[in-house]
Amino acid sequence: MSLNDLLLHAKSLWTVWFFLIFVGVVAWTMWPSRRRELESQGRIPLQDDDQPRGGHDHGR
């Protein structure tokens, strides 16, 4: 087997490699034990932390 043949096979395996990585990331994200952590992180953009603590909105 020449180096060109090996390179041809390696190029075709990248698709399989990236598909396995994708399936792994989806499985890791959807794992039931991670639910509470991911739900709390999903609420971060909805939190009202950009308002000053004094209750004034300073011209907004």
Sequence and secondary structure as in RCSB ss.txt:
>XXXX:A:sequence
MSLNDLLLHAKSLWTVWFFLIFVGVVAWTMWPSRRRELESQGRIPLQDDDQPRGGHDHGR
>XXXX:A:secstr
  HHHHHHHHHHHHHHHHHHHHHHHHHHHH GGGHHHHHHHHTGGGS TTS TTS  TT 
